[in-house]
């Protein structure tokens, strides 16, 4: 038992009079409010709910179930991790341990003076609830510490609240001795939190200014007006300046990145991971079977957008894409593309999933451009669905404007096939010819190649308050 538990209180005292009335109607979730209290060591968190309580509270993720410690109402202890709320209760508390998760992004990770603690580890959802409701939330942290950008803040009162998206999707979050600053990007703002041990702020700024600029060159702006970024320091992975990244579609869209402690501004300034992850936030959240599409779009754009931002020449970008396609052709376990997508974490067939998806994204882009459109325009047309949870067929229909069209036609033959997508007609349109281990370019496809890959003009201005 930690010393901080005394700070939080071992249990609720019987300080609230029982109302004595039986529950006669569903309780209104609009009146429900959360208070999230961290102990002095940031090893435990106690969440208190007051107001019109629901019938039960349910952890939003298995990571929370595994770390549940105890729950109380004013009448005494309650069982968990699913907490049945007693009739007449005015408040309920539950306590969760923030022990380490071994690098699992859905579980806590500890750093000197700080903890990475996503909502998967500590947020319980009310049942039943109104999907349109919003819930005020207050964080209570040890003096001198802070939390990362997590939930929406009222511009006038500064009060925090969250809605249904916080229960449907995990939100990445960090608490403690954080570095916090904002980085302007075209049409949006990156709200950054760095944990102790991260590279200096100047290096992080260099990285995110470049990544935000590049990532905005598909939609013409950042995918959301506000995107949180959490930098978790790592050491000696050998995987480049950013070892790994993930994107979360939570209440506040978030980029989580494992950044090498000694990464230089020069190395970070050309990192592709942030561009890839930010690209995920430009369309709907997809299920595991549909990973080929979300990863394919991001893998395609991680190269295309860096070329548009002037990081590389179009020919270099095409060579990188072709090298990836070759790896995808060699990879895989013989499953269908959907099967490979669903089993990718077990089989490690990432090259097949990512690069088959990227090949389809390229083929869709080329086909749409022949019709006077583009993948950029299709994504912009489906932009209003970026907070939804869809499958691959639904997103393809959305890219087609609501009914099966070019994107669906291009992708459909490959979803249940165990062969890599055929790029022969796409390469002919682009004037790309494989030559040994590399490619050769022909004059015929020059205009199309330049339309996809040439440096684009300056984009939307950032919000005037970002970084000020």
Residue pairs with C-beta under 8 A, 6 or more apart in sequence:
2 39
2 41
2 43
2 44
3 39
3 40
3 41
4 38
4 39
4 40
4 41
4 43
4 44
5 39
5 44
5 95
7 39
7 40
8 37
8 39
8 44
8 46
8 95
9 46
11 70
11 72
11 76
11 77
12 72
12 73
12 74
12 91
12 93
13 74
14 74
14 75
15 74
16 74
16 90
16 91
18 74
18 75
18 88
19 88
19 90
20 88
21 87
21 88
22 87
22 88
23 55
23 87
23 88
26 55
26 128
27 52
27 53
27 54
27 55
28 52
28 130
29 52
29 54
29 126
29 128
29 129
29 130
29 133
29 135
30 52
30 130
30 133
30 134
31 51
31 52
32 49
32 50
32 51
32 52
32 53
32 54
32 126
32 133
32 135
33 49
33 50
33 51
33 135
33 136
33 137
33 138
34 47
34 48
34 49
34 135
34 136
34 137
34 138
35 47
35 48
35 49
35 50
35 137
35 138
35 140
36 45
36 46
36 47
36 122
36 137
36 138
36 139
36 140
37 45
37 46
37 47
37 48
37 140
38 44
38 45
38 139
38 140
38 141
38 142
38 145
38 175
39 45
39 46
39 142
40 142
42 98
42 110
42 114
42 115
42 142
42 145
42 175
42 176
43 97
43 98
43 99
43 115
44 69
44 95
44 96
44 97
44 98
45 95
45 96
45 98
45 117
45 122
46 93
46 94
46 95
46 96
47 93
47 94
47 95
47 96
47 122
47 123
47 124
48 91
48 92
48 93
49 57
49 91
49 92
49 93
49 126
50 90
50 91
53 85
53 89
53 90
53 91
53 92
53 126
54 85
54 126
54 127
54 128
54 129
55 84
55 85
55 127
55 128
56 82
56 83
56 84
56 85
56 126
56 127
57 82
57 83
57 85
57 92
57 94
57 124
57 125
57 126
57 127
58 82
58 83
58 124
58 125
58 127
59 65
59 68
59 81
59 82
59 123
59 124
59 125
60 119
60 120
60 123
60 124
60 125
60 166
60 167
60 170
61 106
61 119
61 120
61 121
61 170
62 106
62 120
63 101
63 104
63 106
63 107
63 118
63 120
63 121
64 81
64 96
64 120
64 121
64 122
64 123
64 124
65 81
67 96
67 97
67 98
67 99
67 107
67 108
67 121
67 122
68 80
68 81
68 94
68 95
68 96
69 94
69 95
69 96
69 97
70 77
70 80
70 94
70 95
71 77
71 78
71 79
71 80
71 83
71 92
71 93
71 94
71 95
72 78
72 92
72 93
72 94
73 85
73 86
73 89
73 91
73 92
73 93
74 89
74 90
74 91
75 86
75 89
78 84
78 85
78 86
78 92
78 94
80 94
81 124
83 92
83 94
83 124
85 92
94 124
96 121
96 122
98 108
98 110
98 115
98 117
98 121
98 122
99 108
99 110
100 107
100 108
100 109
100 110
101 107
101 108
101 109
101 121
103 109
105 118
105 172
105 246
105 256
106 118
106 120
106 121
106 170
107 118
107 120
107 121
108 115
108 116
108 117
108 118
108 121
109 115
109 116
109 232
110 116
111 176
111 195
111 196
111 197
111 232
111 233
112 177
112 196
112 197
113 145
113 176
113 177
113 196
114 145
114 174
114 175
114 176
114 177
114 178
114 195
114 196
115 174
115 175
115 176
116 172
116 173
116 174
116 195
116 230
116 232
117 173
117 174
117 175
118 170
118 171
118 172
118 173
118 248
119 150
119 166
119 170
119 171
119 173
119 250
120 170
123 166
123 167
123 171
125 167
129 164
129 167
131 164
132 163
132 164
133 163
133 164
134 161
134 162
134 163
135 161
135 162
135 163
135 166
136 159
136 160
136 161
137 151
137 160
137 161
137 162
138 160
139 147
139 160
139 175
141 147
141 175
141 176
142 176
144 177
145 175
145 176
145 177
145 178
146 175
146 176
146 178
146 180
146 193
147 173
147 174
147 175
147 178
147 193
148 172
148 173
148 174
148 175
148 178
148 180
148 191
148 193
148 228
148 230
149 191
149 193
149 226
149 228
149 252
149 254
150 160
150 171
150 173
150 228
150 251
150 252
151 160
151 161
151 162
151 166
151 171
151 251
151 252
152 160
152 161
152 162
152 163
152 251
152 252
153 159
153 160
154 160
154 161
162 251
163 251
165 249
165 250
165 251
165 387
166 250
166 251
168 389
169 248
169 249
169 250
169 251
169 285
169 389
170 248
170 250
171 248
171 250
171 251
171 252
171 254
172 228
172 230
172 246
172 248
172 250
172 254
172 256
173 230
174 193
174 195
174 230
174 232
176 195
176 196
177 196
178 193
178 194
178 195
179 192
179 193
179 194
179 195
179 198
179 201
180 191
180 192
180 193
180 194
181 192
181 201
181 205
181 467
182 189
182 190
182 191
182 192
182 466
182 467
183 189
183 190
183 192
183 204
183 205
183 208
183 209
183 212
183 229
183 466
183 467
184 190
184 209
184 212
184 462
184 463
184 466
184 467
185 208
185 209
185 212
185 213
185 215
185 216
185 222
185 227
185 462
185 466
186 212
186 213
186 216
186 220
186 221
186 222
186 458
186 459
186 460
186 461
186 462
187 216
187 220
187 221
187 222
187 225
187 459
187 460
187 461
187 462
188 212
188 216
188 221
188 222
188 223
188 224
188 225
188 226
188 227
188 462
188 463
188 466
189 222
189 225
189 226
189 227
189 462
189 463
189 465
189 466
189 467
190 208
190 212
190 222
190 227
190 228
190 229
190 255
191 226
191 227
191 228
191 229
191 252
192 204
192 208
192 228
192 229
192 230
192 231
193 228
193 229
193 230
193 231
194 201
194 204
194 230
194 231
194 233
195 230
195 231
195 232
195 233
196 233
197 233
197 261
198 204
198 231
198 232
198 233
198 259
198 261
199 231
199 233
199 259
199 260
199 261
199 262
199 263
199 264
199 268
202 265
203 263
203 264
203 265
203 268
204 231
204 259
204 268
206 265
206 268
206 269
207 241
207 242
207 259
207 263
207 265
207 268
207 269
207 271
207 274
208 229
208 274
210 269
210 270
210 271
210 309
210 311
211 271
211 274
211 275
211 278
212 222
212 278
213 309
213 459
214 275
214 305
214 306
214 308
214 309
214 311
215 222
215 223
215 274
215 275
215 278
215 279
215 301
215 305
216 222
216 459
216 460
217 305
217 308
217 309
217 456
217 459
218 279
218 282
218 301
218 304
218 305
218 375
218 376
218 379
219 282
219 376
219 379
219 380
219 383
220 376
220 380
220 459
220 460
221 459
221 460
222 278
223 253
223 278
223 279
223 281
223 282
223 386
224 253
224 281
224 386
225 463
226 252
226 253
227 252
227 253
227 254
227 255
227 278
227 281
228 252
228 253
228 254
228 255
229 254
229 255
229 257
230 254
230 255
230 256
230 257
231 257
231 259
232 256
232 257
232 258
232 259
233 258
233 259
233 260
233 261
234 243
234 258
234 259
234 260
234 261
235 260
235 261
235 262
236 260
237 243
237 244
237 258
237 260
240 260
240 267
240 271
240 273
241 259
241 260
241 263
241 264
241 267
241 268
241 271
242 257
242 258
242 259
242 260
242 263
242 268
242 271
242 273
242 274
243 258
243 259
243 260
244 257
244 258
244 273
245 255
245 256
245 257
245 258
245 273
245 274
245 276
245 277
246 255
246 256
246 277
247 253
247 254
247 255
247 256
247 277
247 278
247 280
247 281
248 254
248 256
249 281
249 285
249 386
249 387
253 281
255 274
255 277
255 278
255 281
256 277
257 273
257 274
257 277
259 268
270 306
270 311
272 302
272 303
272 306
275 301
275 302
275 305
275 306
276 298
276 299
276 301
276 302
277 298
279 297
279 298
279 301
279 302
279 305
280 294
280 297
280 298
281 386
282 379
282 383
282 386
283 294
283 297
283 379
283 382
283 383
283 385
283 386
283 395
284 382
284 385
284 386
284 387
284 388
284 389
284 390
284 394
284 395
284 398
285 294
285 387
285 388
285 389
285 390
286 293
286 294
286 389
286 390
286 391
286 392
286 395
287 389
287 390
287 391
288 341
288 342
289 338
289 341
289 342
289 391
289 392
290 338
290 341
290 390
290 391
290 392
290 395
291 341
291 342
291 344
291 353
291 357
292 337
292 338
292 340
292 341
292 353
292 354
292 356
292 357
292 360
292 392
292 415
293 357
293 360
293 392
293 395
293 396
293 411
294 357
295 353
295 354
295 357
296 353
296 354
296 355
296 356
296 357
296 358
296 359
296 360
296 361
297 357
297 358
297 361
297 375
297 379
299 324
299 354
299 355
299 357
299 358
299 361
300 321
300 357
300 358
300 361
300 362
300 365
300 375
301 361
303 317
303 320
303 321
303 324
304 317
304 452
304 453
306 312
306 317
307 313
307 314
307 316
307 317
307 453
307 454
307 455
308 453
308 454
308 455
308 456
309 455
309 456
310 455
312 320
314 449
314 450
314 452
314 453
314 454
315 439
315 441
317 453
318 430
318 432
318 439
318 441
318 449
318 453
319 438
319 439
321 358
321 362
322 432
322 434
322 438
322 439
324 351
324 354
324 355
324 358
325 355
325 358
325 359
325 420
325 423
327 351
327 355
328 351
328 352
328 354
328 355
328 356
328 358
328 359
328 420
329 355
329 420
330 351
331 349
331 350
331 351
331 352
331 355
332 340
332 349
332 351
332 352
332 418
332 420
333 340
333 343
333 347
333 349
333 352
334 418
335 343
335 347
335 349
335 418
336 415
336 416
336 417
336 418
337 352
337 353
337 356
337 357
337 414
337 415
337 416
337 417
337 418
338 392
338 415
338 416
340 347
340 349
340 352
340 353
340 356
341 353
343 349
344 350
344 353
352 420
356 414
356 420
356 421
359 420
359 421
359 423
359 426
360 410
360 411
360 414
360 421
361 375
362 423
362 426
363 410
363 421
363 423
363 425
363 426
364 375
364 378
364 399
364 406
364 407
364 410
364 411
365 374
365 375
365 452
366 426
366 429
366 430
366 448
366 452
367 406
367 410
367 426
368 374
368 375
368 377
368 378
368 406
368 407
369 448
369 451
369 452
370 429
371 406
374 451
374 452
375 399
378 399
378 400
378 401
378 407
379 399
381 398
381 399
381 401
382 395
382 398
382 399
385 395
385 398
390 398
392 411
392 415
393 408
396 404
396 407
396 408
396 411
397 403
397 404
397 408
399 407
400 406
400 407
400 408
414 421
427 433
427 434
428 445
429 445
429 448
430 445
430 448
430 449
431 441
431 442
431 443
431 444
431 445
431 446
431 448
431 449
432 439
432 440
432 441
432 442
432 445
432 449
433 439
433 440
433 441
433 442
434 440
441 449
